[in-house]
Amino acid sequence: MDLTLDTRDVDGRTVVAVSGEIDVYTAPKLRDKITELVAAGSYQIVIDMEGVEFLDSTGLGVLVGGLKKVRAHEGSLQLVCNQDRLLKIFRITGLAKVFVIHETAEAALA
């Protein structure tokens, strides 16, 4: 399964809609996108994971790394996730307390 990333700007924030699987093979693509956005001055990022079918520890590491990158610039990286199987991963790892997780992109942008 491939990973697709669609980026759009909404009111000064960058939304990255992610579809597919975030695993050891595809996670570098997401990491590179976050790095590219931060380098371009985007420090308010929303990762929309509604289309994500699978997430492994490499993907979690990329999200944590992205959070560190934006926080270095007083920014934020928020997640959109409403799938129980993915939310369970965030709860088990304790990352549900680290990330702000919204049910919808609209809620993240409100």
C-alpha positions as CSV (number, residue, x, y, z in Angstrom):
1,M,0.0,0.0,0.0
2,D,1.3,3.4,-0.9
3,L,1.1,6.6,1.1
4,T,-0.5,9.7,-0.4
5,L,-0.1,13.2,1.0
6,D,-2.4,16.1,0.0
7,T,-1.5,19.5,1.5
8,R,-3.7,22.6,1.7
9,D,-3.5,25.8,3.6
10,V,-6.5,26.9,5.7
11,D,-6.4,30.2,7.6
12,G,-2.6,30.2,8.2
13,R,-2.5,26.5,9.0
14,T,-1.3,23.7,6.9
15,V,-3.5,20.5,6.6
16,V,-1.8,17.4,5.4
17,A,-4.3,14.7,4.5
18,V,-2.7,11.3,4.7
19,S,-4.0,8.2,3.0
20,G,-2.7,4.7,3.0
21,E,-0.3,3.0,5.4
22,I,2.3,4.7,7.6
23,D,4.9,2.1,8.1
24,V,8.7,1.6,7.9
25,Y,8.6,1.9,4.1
26,T,6.3,5.0,3.8
27,A,7.0,6.9,6.9
28,P,10.1,8.7,5.4
29,K,7.7,10.3,2.9
30,L,5.6,11.8,5.7
31,R,8.8,12.9,7.6
32,D,10.2,14.6,4.5
33,K,6.9,16.4,4.0
34,I,6.8,17.7,7.6
35,T,10.5,18.7,7.4
36,E,9.8,20.6,4.1
37,L,6.8,22.4,5.6
38,V,8.7,23.5,8.7
39,A,11.7,24.6,6.5
40,A,9.2,26.7,4.5
41,G,7.9,28.4,7.7
42,S,4.7,26.3,8.3
43,Y,4.6,25.8,12.1
44,Q,0.9,25.2,12.5
45,I,0.3,21.8,11.0
46,V,-2.7,19.5,11.1
47,I,-2.1,15.9,10.1
48,D,-5.5,14.5,8.9
49,M,-5.3,10.7,9.4
50,E,-8.9,9.9,8.4
51,G,-7.6,7.9,5.3
52,V,-4.8,6.1,7.2
53,E,-5.4,2.3,7.3
54,F,-2.3,1.3,9.2
55,L,0.2,3.0,11.6
56,D,3.3,1.4,13.1
57,S,6.0,2.5,15.5
58,T,8.0,4.1,12.7
59,G,5.0,6.3,11.8
60,L,4.6,7.2,15.5
61,G,8.2,8.2,15.6
62,V,7.7,10.5,12.5
63,L,4.7,12.2,14.2
64,V,6.7,12.7,17.4
65,G,9.6,14.1,15.4
66,G,7.3,16.4,13.6
67,L,5.9,17.7,16.8
68,K,9.4,18.4,18.1
69,K,10.2,20.3,14.9
70,V,7.2,22.6,15.1
71,R,7.5,23.1,18.9
72,A,11.1,24.4,18.3
73,H,9.3,27.3,16.4
74,E,6.5,27.7,19.0
75,G,4.2,25.9,16.6
76,S,1.8,23.0,16.9
77,L,1.2,19.7,15.2
78,Q,-2.4,18.4,15.8
79,L,-3.9,15.2,14.6
80,V,-7.3,14.3,13.1
81,C,-8.1,10.7,13.9
82,N,-11.4,9.1,14.5
83,Q,-10.6,5.4,14.0
84,D,-10.7,3.3,17.1
85,R,-7.8,1.0,16.0
86,L,-5.5,4.0,15.6
87,L,-6.7,5.9,18.7
88,K,-6.0,2.7,20.7
89,I,-2.3,2.9,19.5
90,F,-2.1,6.5,20.7
91,R,-3.6,5.6,24.1
92,I,-1.5,2.5,24.7
93,T,1.7,4.4,23.9
94,G,0.7,7.4,26.0
95,L,0.9,9.6,22.9
96,A,-2.8,10.5,23.3
97,K,-1.6,12.8,26.2
98,V,1.1,14.3,24.0
99,F,-0.9,15.1,20.8
100,V,-4.1,17.1,20.5
101,I,-6.3,14.7,18.6
102,H,-9.5,15.9,16.9
103,E,-12.4,13.8,15.4
104,T,-12.6,15.9,12.3
105,A,-10.5,18.4,10.3
106,E,-13.2,21.0,10.9
107,A,-12.8,20.6,14.6
108,A,-9.0,20.9,14.3
109,L,-9.4,24.1,12.3
110,A,-12.1,25.7,14.5
